[in-house]
Amino acid sequence: MNRLKIFSLLWLFFLLPPTTPTSSPFLTLNQLSISGLDLKNIRLFLLESSEHQTEISWSISRLGAEEQFDDVTINDIYCHRAIFTIDSVTCKQGHGTLSALGWYETEFDFSYRLQRLGAR
């Protein structure tokens, strides 16, 4: 069921009409739980959409694991520009804050590329 939710959300990005950037989110979710992960305050902002790709900006105020890592959370996660194409999802510039046990906190930058197996 969780895979169906994720697939449906990703498919939505390809169905969005071409548009110009806005300052208000086109999708907001207060809470979402997927495979043991708890995400809070998810906000998606549409930057650009065309036939071949969709570009969004996203943020999540809190990401935590339900069971194994109760004392570890990732807060204020965002990606300035995530690019969705038919074969991949890419974030080139992301940022977040990791908190552990209520006394340790550090900021981090990240990037990712998820690609369909066999795609180039």
Summary of the structure (lengths in Angstrom):
residues: 120
radius of gyration: 15.2
end to end distance: 28.4
largest distance: 47.0
contacts: 300
relative contact order: 0.14
helix: 12%
strand: 61%
